[in-house]
Amino acid sequence: MRAILIDWILNVHLKFKLLPETLYITINLIDRFLSIQNIEKDRVQLLGISALLIASKYEEIYPPTVKDFVYISKNSFTSSQILDMET
């Protein structure tokens, strides 16, 4: 599942034209989270979205909004779910 998630994150990263550092931080956050906590299969994409949101807030001058992440996930998750996972 991690490989599929990283592949999807790469596509999202390219679509939003984010900095390479944002991608590196995102993958680091995903790996750190997965090393300490198990996650259900249907929440793996939510983890990726949240990690990308955190990394883009840290690294980008103009990060994508939560609405953008809801759209890119094809409305699989709500804004509140993304923000809860970010926390």
C-alpha positions as CSV (number, residue, x, y, z in Angstrom):
1,M,0.0,0.0,0.0
2,R,2.9,2.3,0.7
3,A,4.2,2.0,-2.8
4,I,0.8,2.8,-4.3
5,L,0.4,5.8,-2.0
6,I,3.9,7.2,-2.9
7,D,3.1,6.8,-6.6
8,W,-0.2,8.7,-6.1
9,I,1.7,11.4,-4.1
10,L,4.2,11.8,-6.9
11,N,1.4,12.5,-9.4
12,V,-0.3,15.0,-7.0
13,H,3.1,16.6,-6.4
14,L,3.6,17.1,-10.2
15,K,0.0,18.3,-10.7
16,F,0.4,21.0,-8.0
17,K,4.0,21.8,-9.2
18,L,5.4,21.7,-5.7
19,L,9.0,21.9,-4.6
20,P,11.1,18.7,-4.4
21,E,11.7,19.4,-0.7
22,T,7.9,19.2,-0.2
23,L,7.9,15.7,-1.6
24,Y,10.8,14.6,0.5
25,I,9.2,15.9,3.7
26,T,5.9,14.3,2.7
27,I,7.5,10.8,2.3
28,N,9.4,11.3,5.6
29,L,6.2,12.1,7.4
30,I,4.4,9.1,6.0
31,D,7.3,6.7,6.9
32,R,7.5,8.1,10.4
33,F,3.8,7.8,11.0
34,L,3.7,4.2,9.6
35,S,6.6,3.2,11.7
36,I,4.8,4.0,15.0
37,Q,1.2,3.3,14.2
38,N,-0.9,0.9,12.1
39,I,-3.5,2.4,9.8
40,E,-6.5,1.0,8.1
41,K,-6.4,0.4,4.4
42,D,-9.1,2.9,3.6
43,R,-7.3,5.7,5.5
44,V,-3.9,5.4,3.7
45,Q,-4.8,8.0,1.2
46,L,-5.9,10.3,4.0
47,L,-2.5,9.9,5.6
48,G,-0.9,10.9,2.3
49,I,-3.1,13.9,1.9
50,S,-2.4,15.1,5.4
51,A,1.3,14.6,5.1
52,L,1.4,16.5,1.9
53,L,-0.7,19.3,3.5
54,I,1.8,19.6,6.4
55,A,4.8,19.5,4.2
56,S,3.4,22.1,1.8
57,K,2.6,24.4,4.7
58,Y,6.1,24.1,5.9
59,E,7.9,24.4,2.5
60,E,5.8,26.2,0.0
61,I,5.2,29.9,-0.3
62,Y,1.7,29.4,-1.6
63,P,0.6,25.9,-0.4
64,P,-2.5,24.3,-1.8
65,T,-5.6,24.7,0.2
66,V,-7.6,22.0,2.0
67,K,-10.2,22.4,-0.7
68,D,-7.6,21.5,-3.3
69,F,-6.8,18.3,-1.4
70,V,-10.5,17.4,-1.2
71,Y,-10.8,17.9,-4.9
72,I,-7.7,15.9,-5.8
73,S,-8.9,13.0,-3.7
74,K,-12.1,13.0,-5.7
75,N,-14.1,13.9,-2.6
76,S,-13.1,10.7,-0.8
77,F,-12.5,12.7,2.4
78,T,-14.0,15.9,3.8
79,S,-12.1,18.9,4.9
80,S,-12.7,18.1,8.6
81,Q,-11.3,14.5,8.1
82,I,-8.2,15.9,6.5
83,L,-7.7,18.5,9.3
84,D,-8.4,15.9,12.0
85,M,-5.7,13.6,10.4
86,E,-3.3,16.5,10.2
87,T,-3.7,17.1,13.9
